[in-house]
Amino acid sequence: MSSKKPKSKQKSKAKTITVHTPKGRLEVTRSGMGYVIIDDEAGDVLVKPNDFLTALHGDIVRVKIIKENSRTGKREGKIVEVVSRKQTEFIGHLQVSAHHAFFVPDSDKPMPDLYIPLQAINGAKHKDKVLVRLVRWEKDDKKPVGEVVSILENDSPNDAAMKEILTEAGFPISFPDEVMEEAGRLPDIIGEEEVARRKDCRNVLTFTIDPVDAKDFDDAISIRKLGDDKYEIGVHIADVSHYVTPDTALDEEAYKRATSVYLPDRVNPMLPEHISNQLCSLRPNEDKLTFSAIFQMNTQGEVKQYWLGRTVIHSDHRYTYEDVQQIIETKEGLHKEEILLLNDIAQKLRKKRFSKGAINFSSQEVRFKLDEKGTPIGIVVKESKESHQLIEELMLLANRTVAENIAKKSVNGKPIPFPYRVHDQPDEEKLAPFIQYAKRYGHGFDISSPIAIAHSFNQMLKDAAGKPEQHVLEQLGIRTMAKAIYTPENIGHYGLAFEHYCHFTSPIRRYPDVLVHRVLQSVLDDAPKADKKMAEKCKHSSERERAAMECERAGNKYKQVEFLQGFIGESFEGVVSGVTSFGFFVETIEHKCEGLVSIVSLSDYDDFRLVESEYSLVGRRSGRIFKMGDKVTVRLVAANLEKRQLDFEWELG
């Protein structure tokens, strides 16, 4: 018998050639050249403007490498796919002719004009400043196609500035029509069938505690006595995941935004107001659907048992933080016994947390007093008081309990993909110079273990309280810390001293909390799912959180400049809040506004150089030193709203 195989089987299979197209973020320079930043590969990829495809600055793209220098490692490529857009709304000016209109963006990043069909100009006229949404840009389109969302009033530069901060960071100002339609179709009435599926907590004393100007109440507290030294304390969270379900336009938009953004004069919400301020907001005297963590505790703050699941509640009262603080201080007021008991338990939880190594960085929040046009007329410094800590500790307890519960479970023998909120231990390289700096003020550090470092931080903060170096040590200490992020890799939360932690308590304004609710419900249903995209969702949420924080800083900076622009020529007492090779930053004591004393303005006095290890600028001739924490007198010489920049000059004392 012949050993030859039939000819039909002798045909060789065609080889599949895999083209390497790594994914990264496109950054466009002012010159128009692009660089694709790829996280897991060495070196950026240069992309020339003609090879952008339809990508814009900040977009996530796939890039094909077309040239590579083996000696230098430099690479050049062309974009072959736009995976996701950072920005779909833009601010600029409209150019209208008889047959068509074009939108010219106000941006320092080169990008093409948008073609606007005349039926999509929404009443805008030639040269109007407008907000435009990109609606289509296919490969074959000569120009991207857009539509006018709104006309920006010429008499409101503040409004335009806030919108510009948001759009440039990739946060849309408006919601697409299909998202608004989905939100509008959600039922306002809670059906009896839905109530029957839930634990009914409507007969338990329940209340909310929020800032005076809050509208989205996403958490409520309930309390009732069960017996001698035994209480049921419920943490009830708006059940956003009941209304916002996977594979809907609402969910896609919420994921894209990933967070609400809080600017001095507005909130740019993650969800339409019908959901955030009405359906899901735990308003008083209304039945609401919630996801709850209910604890049986004693007055020492010891949890004897807990229950997690979906509930229906009825809030009896809406407190502000100021209301509750007054009850704590005067021991008088509505439901004073319950408030005082909860506060006592919260303080005990707080003390335990710090004894286990949580770091007690104090927090100051600067708020602007605004007139009816949003113009700042004053600045208020808010500090964390016991009323804030009451809510904080109960929210931390709920978040930690949910994370601990999930960490015990598995799917197919592996940990359940879950958006843990983690905080890594301090980096040794960042910590070493800080420890040396703190020693000068008499503060020693035990670095034998992570918990010893945390205790050293707390001792330093306690000893420095009220002293001149307090502010600088707090600021520099925070800078040595890693940034908290979302990730399925559960490494614990160092700053809080928790082995397991997540965000469960703010789903109206944070998308990871919605993910947490969904995973938790799947576990409660005994049907846990392995979301293969959880790592990607965590990374996206962390990036959007950082972008929101940058927006909030930019918004506050704008208000600082707007507030102080009427004080040019006046002098202020301040504290050196940062030093660089180009000057030092000063924060005014009275207003908490920060500006720069440039090294150029100091050249008349001396030739200053930066000494990084000392966090200071030192004069070569005089030996004069400007270091972080120093008190100085400065004069305001310029306030540039467009650049959000204050310029000071140092005044010789």
NORFENQUI-V218416 format. One record per pair of residues at least 12 apart in sequence whose ideal C-beta (glycine too) atoms are under 8 Angstrom apart, sorted by the first residue. I is the first residue (numbers start at 1). GAP is how many residues later the second one is. D is the distance in Angstrom with one decimal. If there is no record, write none. Layout:
i: {I/I}
gap: {GAP/GAP}
d: {D/D}
//
This chain:
i: {19/20/20/21/21/21/21/21/22/22/22/22/22/22/22/22/23/23/23/23/23/24/24/24/24/24/24/24/24/24/25/25/25/25/25/25/26/26/26/26/26/26/26/26/26/26/27/27/28/28/28/28/28/30/30/30/32/32/33/33/33/33/34/34/34/34/34/34/34/35/36/36/36/36/38/42/43/43/43/44/45/45/45/45/45/46/46/46/46/47/47/47/47/47/48/49/51/51/51/52/53/53/53/53/53/53/54/54/54/54/54/54/55/55/56/56/56/56/56/57/57/57/57/58/58/58/58/59/59/59/59/59/60/60/60/60/61/61/61/61/62/62/62/62/63/63/63/63/64/64/64/64/65/66/85/85/86/87/87/87/88/88/88/89/89/89/89/89/89/89/89/89/90/90/90/90/90/90/90/90/90/91/91/91/91/91/91/91/91/91/91/91/92/92/92/92/92/92/92/93/93/93/93/93/94/94/94/94/94/94/94/94/94/95/95/95/96/96/96/96/96/99/100/100/100/100/101/101/101/101/101/101/102/102/102/102/103/103/103/103/103/106/107/112/112/113/114/114/114/114/114/114/115/115/115/115/115/116/116/116/116/116/117/117/120/120/120/120/121/122/122/122/122/122/123/123/124/124/128/128/129/129/129/129/130/130/130/130/130/131/131/131/131/131/131/131/131/131/132/132/132/132/133/133/133/133/133/134/135/149/149/150/150/156/157/158/158/158/158/158/158/159/161/161/162/162/162/162/162/162/165/165/165/165/165/166/166/166/166/169/169/169/169/169/170/170/171/171/171/171/171/171/172/172/173/175/175/176/176/178/179/179/179/179/180/182/182/182/183/183/183/183/183/184/186/186/186/186/188/188/190/190/190/190/194/194/195/195/197/198/198/198/198/198/199/199/199/199/199/199/199/200/200/201/201/201/201/201/201/201/201/201/201/202/202/202/202/204/204/204/204/204/204/205/205/205/205/205/205/206/206/206/206/206/206/206/206/206/207/207/207/207/207/207/207/207/207/207/208/208/208/208/208/208/208/208/209/209/209/209/209/209/209/209/209/210/210/210/210/211/211/212/212/212/215/215/215/215/216/216/216/216/216/216/216/216/216/217/217/217/217/217/217/218/218/218/218/218/218/218/218/218/218/218/219/219/219/219/219/219/219/219/219/220/220/220/220/220/220/221/221/221/221/221/221/221/222/222/222/222/223/223/223/226/229/229/230/230/230/230/231/231/231/231/231/232/232/232/232/233/233/233/233/233/233/234/234/234/234/234/234/235/235/235/235/235/235/235/235/235/236/236/236/236/236/236/237/237/237/237/237/237/237/237/237/237/237/238/238/238/238/238/238/238/238/238/239/239/239/239/239/239/239/239/240/240/240/240/240/240/240/240/241/241/241/241/241/241/242/242/243/243/243/244/244/244/246/250/250/250/254/254/254/254/255/255/255/257/257/257/258/258/258/258/258/258/258/258/259/259/259/259/259/259/259/260/260/260/260/260/261/261/261/262/262/263/263/263/264/264/264/264/264/264/264/264/264/265/265/265/265/265/269/269/270/270/270/270/271/275/276/276/280/280/281/282/282/283/283/284/284/284/284/285/285/285/286/286/287/287/287/288/288/288/288/289/289/289/290/290/290/290/291/291/291/291/291/291/291/291/292/292/292/292/292/292/293/293/293/293/293/293/293/293/294/294/294/294/295/295/297/299/299/299/300/300/301/301/301/301/301/303/303/306/308/308/308/308/308/309/310/317/317/321/321/321/322/324/324/324/324/325/325/325/327/327/328/328/328/328/339/342/342/343/343/343/345/346/346/346/346/346/346/347/347/347/349/349/349/349/350/350/353/353/353/353/354/356/356/357/357/357/357/357/358/358/358/358/359/359/359/359/359/359/359/359/360/360/360/360/361/361/361/361/361/362/362/362/362/363/363/364/364/364/364/365/365/365/366/366/366/366/366/366/367/367/367/367/368/368/368/368/375/376/376/376/377/379/379/379/379/381/395/396/396/398/398/399/399/399/399/399/399/400/400/400/400/402/402/402/402/403/403/403/403/403/403/403/403/403/404/404/405/405/406/406/406/406/406/406/407/407/409/409/410/411/411/411/412/414/415/415/416/416/416/416/417/417/417/417/417/417/417/418/418/418/418/418/418/419/419/419/419/419/419/419/419/419/419/419/419/419/420/420/420/420/420/420/420/420/421/421/421/421/421/421/421/421/422/422/422/422/422/422/422/422/422/422/423/423/423/423/423/423/423/423/423/424/424/424/425/425/425/425/426/426/426/426/426/426/427/427/430/430/431/431/431/433/433/434/434/434/434/435/436/437/437/437/437/438/438/441/441/441/441/442/443/443/443/443/443/443/444/445/450/451/454/454/457/460/460/461/461/461/468/468/469/471/471/471/472/472/472/472/473/475/475/476/476/481/481/482/483/485/485/486/486/486/486/486/486/486/487/487/487/487/488/488/488/502/503/504/504/504/510/510/511/511/511/512/512/512/515/515/519/554/557/557/557/558/558/560/560/560/560/561/561/561/561/561/561/562/563/563/564/564/564/564/564/564/565/565/567/568/568/568/568/569/569/569/570/570/571/571/571/571/571/572/572/572/572/572/572/572/572/572/573/573/573/573/573/573/574/574/574/574/574/574/574/574/574/575/575/575/575/575/575/576/576/576/576/576/576/577/577/578/579/579/579/579/579/579/579/580/581/581/581/582/582/582/583/583/583/583/583/583/583/583/584/584/584/584/585/586/586/586/588/589/593/594/595/595/595/595/595/595/596/596/596/596/597/597/597/597/597/597/598/599/601/601/602/602/605/605/605/605/605/606/606/606/606/606/607/607/607/608/608/608/614/615/615/616/626/632/632/632/633/633/633/634/634/634/634/635/635/635/636/637}
gap: {45/44/45/41/42/43/59/60/14/16/18/19/23/40/41/43/15/37/38/39/60/12/13/14/15/20/21/36/37/39/12/33/34/35/36/61/21/26/29/30/31/32/33/34/35/53/30/31/28/29/81/82/83/78/79/80/17/78/13/14/15/16/12/13/14/15/18/21/45/12/25/27/41/43/25/31/30/31/32/31/18/20/30/31/32/28/29/30/31/16/29/30/31/32/28/61/26/27/28/27/25/26/27/28/29/86/28/83/84/85/87/90/24/27/29/30/31/53/55/29/30/52/54/27/28/29/112/23/24/25/26/27/22/23/24/26/18/20/21/22/17/18/19/21/14/15/16/17/13/14/15/16/12/12/49/85/84/80/81/83/45/46/84/42/43/44/45/60/78/83/84/85/13/15/17/24/41/42/44/56/77/14/15/38/39/40/41/61/69/72/73/76/12/13/14/15/37/38/40/13/34/35/36/37/22/27/30/31/32/33/34/36/54/18/31/32/22/25/28/29/30/19/15/16/17/18/14/15/16/17/20/23/12/13/14/41/13/27/29/43/45/58/61/31/32/30/18/20/29/30/31/32/27/28/29/30/31/16/29/30/31/32/28/30/15/26/27/28/27/25/26/27/28/29/25/28/24/27/23/24/22/23/25/31/18/19/20/21/22/17/18/19/20/21/32/36/42/43/14/15/16/17/13/14/16/39/41/12/12/24/25/23/24/217/484/107/215/216/217/400/404/215/397/480/101/103/104/212/393/396/98/386/389/390/393/95/97/102/385/92/378/379/381/382/374/377/86/90/97/376/377/380/84/85/95/78/97/73/77/71/70/71/74/93/92/66/67/68/67/88/89/91/92/90/57/88/89/93/90/91/97/98/99/122/95/118/92/117/113/91/111/112/113/114/93/95/108/110/111/112/113/111/112/21/33/35/89/91/93/110/111/112/113/85/110/111/112/18/19/20/28/30/109/17/18/19/111/130/133/14/15/16/28/30/107/108/109/110/13/14/15/77/108/109/110/111/112/128/12/13/74/76/107/109/110/111/12/110/111/112/114/115/178/181/182/108/109/110/111/109/110/108/109/110/52/61/62/66/44/51/53/60/61/64/65/292/293/21/64/65/66/98/101/19/20/22/62/63/64/287/288/289/290/291/16/17/18/19/63/172/176/286/287/14/16/62/70/93/95/12/13/14/15/121/170/173/12/14/72/91/115/118/119/70/69/70/66/67/68/74/65/66/67/68/110/62/63/64/65/61/62/64/109/112/161/58/59/60/61/77/79/57/58/59/60/159/160/162/163/270/46/54/55/56/75/77/53/54/55/56/161/267/268/269/270/276/280/42/43/44/50/51/52/53/269/270/41/49/50/51/52/71/268/278/31/35/40/267/268/273/274/277/50/266/273/276/277/280/47/68/32/36/37/27/31/270/272/21/22/25/16/17/257/260/256/282/285/13/254/287/12/252/253/254/282/283/286/287/250/251/252/282/285/286/289/16/248/249/250/288/287/290/291/286/290/288/289/292/103/104/106/110/112/291/292/294/295/103/105/109/290/294/239/240/238/239/240/241/237/233/232/233/227/228/227/31/33/32/35/31/32/33/34/29/30/31/28/29/25/26/27/24/25/26/27/21/22/23/20/21/22/23/18/19/20/213/216/226/229/230/15/16/17/18/19/21/13/14/15/104/105/108/109/211/12/13/14/17/102/106/48/42/45/46/45/48/44/45/47/48/51/94/98/95/93/94/97/212/216/215/211/17/18/64/66/67/65/15/19/63/66/60/61/62/12/13/12/15/58/59/51/48/52/43/44/47/48/40/43/44/46/47/48/39/42/46/44/45/47/48/39/43/40/43/143/144/104/95/141/93/94/97/98/140/96/137/138/139/95/98/99/102/122/135/136/138/97/98/101/102/100/113/116/117/134/21/22/99/112/20/21/17/18/19/228/16/17/18/13/14/15/16/190/226/12/13/14/15/12/188/191/195/187/183/186/187/186/184/212/213/214/211/110/100/102/106/107/22/102/103/104/105/106/96/98/100/101/100/102/114/118/15/17/18/87/95/97/98/99/101/95/96/115/118/12/94/96/113/114/117/83/93/114/119/118/117/118/119/118/116/73/75/103/107/112/114/71/102/113/114/115/117/118/70/72/84/98/101/116/67/68/69/83/84/93/96/97/100/115/118/119/122/66/67/68/69/70/80/81/82/63/64/65/72/80/81/82/91/62/63/64/65/67/68/69/70/71/79/58/59/60/61/69/70/71/72/73/58/67/70/25/28/57/69/24/27/54/55/56/68/53/55/49/50/16/22/49/179/180/42/43/45/46/12/177/39/176/177/178/22/35/23/26/28/32/21/13/16/17/20/21/30/12/15/44/46/40/43/20/13/17/12/13/16/161/163/160/104/106/158/103/143/156/157/156/102/153/139/152/13/14/12/63/53/57/17/26/52/53/55/56/59/48/51/52/55/46/47/50/14/13/12/13/16/31/35/26/30/33/25/26/29/19/22/12/90/37/87/88/83/86/31/33/34/86/78/79/80/83/84/85/79/28/30/27/29/31/72/75/82/74/76/69/68/69/70/71/66/67/68/65/66/62/63/64/65/80/16/17/18/19/61/62/63/64/76/15/16/17/58/59/60/12/13/14/15/57/58/59/60/74/12/14/54/55/56/57/50/51/52/53/54/56/17/51/50/31/36/37/38/47/48/49/30/18/28/29/14/16/17/13/14/15/16/17/18/19/34/12/13/33/42/12/46/48/62/46/42/53/52/39/41/50/51/52/53/49/50/51/52/29/35/37/51/52/53/49/18/48/49/15/48/14/17/19/45/47/13/14/15/16/18/12/13/14/12/16/18/13/12/13/12/24/18/19/21/17/18/20/14/15/16/17/13/14/16/12/12}
d: {6.3/7.7/6.5/4.3/6.4/5.2/5.7/7.2/7.8/5.0/7.9/5.9/7.8/7.1/6.3/8.0/7.2/6.5/7.2/5.4/6.2/4.2/5.1/3.8/7.0/7.9/7.1/7.3/6.7/6.5/4.9/6.6/7.3/5.8/7.6/7.9/7.1/7.4/5.0/7.4/6.4/6.8/5.2/7.9/5.2/7.0/6.5/7.4/7.4/4.0/4.9/6.3/7.6/5.8/7.2/7.4/4.9/4.4/6.9/7.6/6.7/7.0/7.4/4.0/7.4/7.0/6.1/7.6/8.0/6.9/6.2/4.5/6.6/7.4/7.8/6.9/5.4/6.9/6.2/7.8/5.2/6.5/4.8/6.9/4.3/7.0/6.8/4.7/7.2/6.5/7.3/5.7/6.4/6.0/7.6/7.3/7.3/3.6/6.2/5.6/7.5/4.4/6.8/7.4/6.5/6.9/5.7/4.6/7.5/6.6/7.8/7.1/5.0/5.1/6.9/7.4/6.7/7.8/5.4/7.3/7.7/4.3/6.9/7.9/3.1/6.0/6.2/5.4/7.6/6.9/5.2/5.5/7.7/4.4/4.6/7.5/4.8/6.4/5.5/6.1/7.1/5.4/4.1/6.3/4.2/6.9/5.4/6.9/5.6/5.5/7.8/4.9/4.8/5.8/7.4/7.9/4.1/6.3/7.1/4.7/5.9/4.9/6.2/6.1/6.9/5.2/7.5/6.6/4.9/5.0/5.8/7.2/7.2/4.7/7.1/7.4/7.4/5.4/7.2/7.7/6.1/7.2/5.6/7.1/7.5/5.7/7.8/6.9/6.7/6.2/5.1/5.7/5.1/4.0/4.6/7.4/7.4/7.0/6.9/7.1/6.0/6.9/5.7/7.1/7.0/6.7/5.1/7.3/6.6/6.9/5.1/5.2/7.0/8.0/6.5/7.4/7.8/6.7/7.5/6.5/4.2/7.5/6.8/7.5/7.3/6.5/7.8/4.2/7.6/6.1/5.3/7.9/6.8/6.2/6.5/7.9/5.4/6.9/4.7/5.7/7.7/7.4/7.6/6.1/6.2/6.7/5.9/6.6/6.7/5.0/6.8/3.7/7.8/4.2/7.0/5.3/7.1/6.9/7.6/5.4/6.6/6.4/7.3/7.8/7.9/7.4/3.8/6.3/5.0/7.1/4.0/7.2/7.4/7.4/7.9/6.9/4.9/5.2/5.4/7.8/7.4/4.5/6.8/6.6/5.0/7.6/6.9/5.5/6.3/7.3/4.6/4.8/8.0/6.2/6.4/7.3/6.0/7.6/4.5/6.7/5.6/6.4/6.0/5.6/5.1/7.6/7.3/5.2/5.4/7.0/5.1/7.7/7.2/7.5/7.5/7.3/7.1/5.0/6.8/7.9/7.0/7.1/5.6/7.2/5.4/6.6/6.4/8.0/6.2/7.5/7.1/5.3/4.8/5.7/7.2/6.3/7.6/5.3/6.1/7.8/4.6/7.5/6.3/5.0/7.9/6.4/6.2/5.5/5.5/7.3/7.3/6.8/7.8/7.1/6.9/6.4/5.4/6.9/6.8/4.5/4.9/5.6/4.8/6.6/6.0/6.0/5.4/4.8/6.2/7.5/4.2/4.8/5.6/6.5/5.4/7.3/7.0/6.0/7.6/6.8/5.6/7.9/6.3/6.8/7.0/7.8/8.0/5.3/7.1/7.3/7.6/4.7/5.3/5.0/7.2/7.8/7.7/5.9/7.2/4.6/7.7/7.3/5.7/6.1/6.3/7.1/7.9/7.0/7.8/5.0/6.7/4.9/8.0/6.5/6.1/6.2/4.1/4.5/7.6/5.2/7.5/6.8/7.8/6.2/6.0/6.3/5.9/6.8/6.4/5.3/7.0/4.1/7.3/6.8/5.2/6.5/5.1/5.7/6.5/6.3/8.0/7.8/6.0/5.8/4.4/7.0/5.9/7.0/4.8/7.6/5.6/7.2/5.6/7.7/5.2/6.7/7.1/4.7/7.4/6.3/7.9/5.4/6.7/7.0/5.4/7.4/7.7/6.7/7.3/6.8/6.3/4.5/7.6/6.6/8.0/7.7/4.6/6.6/7.9/7.8/7.4/4.6/5.7/7.5/5.2/4.8/6.7/7.7/4.9/4.4/6.3/7.7/7.1/6.3/4.5/8.0/7.0/7.3/6.9/7.2/5.3/6.5/4.2/6.9/6.7/6.8/5.5/7.5/7.2/7.3/6.5/5.4/7.3/8.0/4.4/4.7/7.2/6.1/5.3/7.1/6.9/6.5/7.4/6.7/7.6/6.2/3.8/6.4/7.9/6.9/5.0/7.2/6.3/6.6/4.7/5.7/6.5/7.8/6.2/7.4/7.4/5.6/7.3/7.5/7.3/6.3/7.2/5.8/8.0/7.4/5.0/5.6/7.2/7.4/7.2/5.5/7.4/4.4/7.5/7.7/7.9/6.5/4.7/7.6/7.6/5.4/6.8/7.1/4.1/7.0/7.0/4.1/7.8/4.7/6.3/5.0/5.9/5.1/6.9/7.9/7.4/6.4/5.3/7.7/6.5/7.7/7.8/4.0/6.9/6.0/7.1/7.8/6.3/7.8/6.1/5.5/7.2/8.0/4.2/5.3/4.9/6.3/7.9/7.2/7.2/7.3/5.4/3.9/6.0/7.6/5.5/7.0/7.3/6.8/5.4/4.1/5.3/7.0/5.3/7.6/6.1/6.1/6.6/6.9/7.2/6.3/7.5/7.4/7.8/7.8/5.4/5.8/5.6/6.8/5.6/7.2/7.4/4.8/7.4/6.8/7.0/7.5/4.4/7.7/6.3/4.7/3.5/7.0/6.4/5.6/6.7/7.5/5.4/5.6/4.8/7.6/7.5/3.9/7.7/7.7/4.6/5.0/6.7/7.9/5.9/6.8/6.6/3.8/7.6/4.8/6.9/7.9/7.4/5.3/6.1/7.9/4.7/7.8/5.6/4.2/8.0/7.9/8.0/7.3/7.3/5.7/7.4/6.6/6.4/7.6/5.0/7.5/7.9/5.6/7.3/7.1/5.3/6.7/7.2/4.7/6.7/5.8/4.5/7.4/7.1/7.6/7.1/7.1/6.0/7.5/5.3/7.0/5.7/7.4/7.1/7.2/7.8/5.9/7.3/4.9/6.9/5.1/7.5/5.7/7.3/7.7/7.9/5.3/7.5/7.8/7.8/7.3/6.6/7.4/4.3/7.7/6.3/7.7/5.6/7.6/4.0/5.5/6.5/7.4/6.6/4.6/7.8/7.8/7.1/7.7/6.6/7.1/6.8/6.5/8.0/6.0/4.8/7.8/4.0/4.6/6.7/7.5/7.7/5.7/7.4/6.6/6.2/6.6/6.7/6.0/7.3/6.5/7.1/7.2/4.5/5.9/7.5/6.0/8.0/3.9/6.8/5.3/6.7/4.1/4.8/7.1/6.8/5.4/5.2/6.2/8.0/5.8/7.5/5.8/7.8/5.1/8.0/7.7/5.8/4.4/7.7/4.0/6.4/7.0/7.1/7.8/4.4/7.9/7.6/6.4/6.0/5.3/7.6/7.4/7.0/6.2/6.3/7.7/4.6/7.5/4.2/4.0/6.4/4.0/7.1/6.8/5.2/4.1/5.4/5.1/6.3/7.9/7.9/8.0/5.2/7.9/8.0/5.3/5.8/7.8/6.9/6.1/6.9/6.1/8.0/7.5/7.0/7.3/6.7/7.5/5.2/5.8/7.2/5.7/7.9/7.4/4.4/7.7/6.2/7.5/5.8/7.6/6.8/4.8/7.4/4.8/7.9/5.8/7.7/7.8/4.9/7.1/6.8/4.9/5.7/4.1/8.0/6.7/5.0/6.3/7.6/6.1/4.5/6.8/7.9/5.8/5.8/7.4/5.9/5.6/6.1/5.0/6.0/8.0/5.1/6.3/5.6/5.8/4.5/6.5/6.0/7.7/6.2/7.8/7.8/7.6/3.9/5.1/4.1/7.9/7.8/4.5/7.4/7.3/5.1/7.8/7.4/6.4/6.6/6.3/6.2/4.7/5.4/6.0/7.7/4.4/6.9/5.0/6.7/7.3/7.6/7.3/6.4/7.0/5.1/7.0/4.9/7.7/5.6/4.8/7.4/3.6/7.5/6.0/7.6/6.9/7.3/5.4/6.9/4.7/7.5/7.0/6.4/7.5/4.4/5.0/6.1/7.9/6.7/6.9/5.1/7.0/7.1/6.2/6.7/7.4/4.5/7.2/6.6/5.4/6.1/7.7/6.1/6.4/5.0/5.3/5.2/7.4/6.8/6.3/7.8/5.7/7.1/6.7/5.0/6.4/5.9/7.2/7.6/6.1/7.9/4.3/7.7/4.5/4.7/4.7/7.0/4.0/6.4/6.3/4.8/7.8/7.3/5.0/7.9/6.4/5.3/6.0/6.9/7.6/7.2/6.7/7.3/4.5/7.5/7.4/5.2/7.9/5.7/5.6/6.7/7.9/4.9/7.2/7.2/6.7/7.8/7.7/6.6/6.0/6.3/7.0/7.9/4.9/7.0/7.8/7.9/7.6/4.2/6.4/7.0/7.3/7.1/7.6/6.5/7.5/7.3/6.7/6.2/6.4/7.5/7.4/6.8/7.5/6.3/7.5/5.5/6.3/7.9/6.2/8.0/7.6/4.4/3.3/7.9/6.9/7.2/6.9/6.9/8.0/6.6/7.4/7.7/7.4/4.3/7.7/5.1/4.0/7.7/4.9/5.1/7.8/7.1/5.0/7.8/7.7/5.0/5.5/6.3/5.3/6.4/5.0/7.2/7.5/7.8/8.0/7.9/5.7/7.8/7.9/7.2/4.9/7.6/6.4/7.6/6.2/7.8/4.3/8.0/6.8/5.0/7.5/4.1/7.0/6.7/5.0/6.8/5.4/5.6/6.8/5.8/6.2/7.0/6.9/7.0/5.5/8.0/6.1/5.5/6.2/3.9/6.9/5.6/5.4/6.9/7.0/6.2/6.9/6.8/7.7/7.0/5.9/5.8/6.9/4.9/7.9/6.1/4.5/7.4/6.7/7.6/7.3/5.8/7.7/6.8/7.9/7.1/4.9/7.2/6.7/7.9/6.0/4.0/5.8/4.7/6.0/7.3/5.7/7.4/5.4/7.6/5.5/6.4/6.4/7.0/5.8/7.4/5.7/6.4/5.4/6.3/4.5/6.2/5.9/6.9/6.7/6.5/5.7/5.9/5.5/6.7/7.0/6.2/6.7/7.3/8.0/4.6/8.0/6.4/5.4/5.3/5.2/4.3/4.6/7.8/7.6/7.2/7.7/7.6/5.4/5.7/5.0/7.6/6.1/5.2/5.6/7.8/7.9/6.5/7.0/7.4/7.0/7.4/3.0/6.0/4.6/7.2/7.1/6.0/6.7/8.0/7.9/6.2/4.9/6.5/5.0/7.0/7.4/5.0/7.1/7.8/6.4/7.1/7.3/7.1/7.8/7.3/3.4/6.6/5.3/4.9/5.9/6.8/4.6/6.6/7.4/7.8/7.5/6.3/5.8/4.5/7.3/7.9/6.1/7.9/7.8/7.6/4.5/5.9/3.8/6.5/5.8/6.3/6.5/5.1/5.6/6.0/5.2}
//
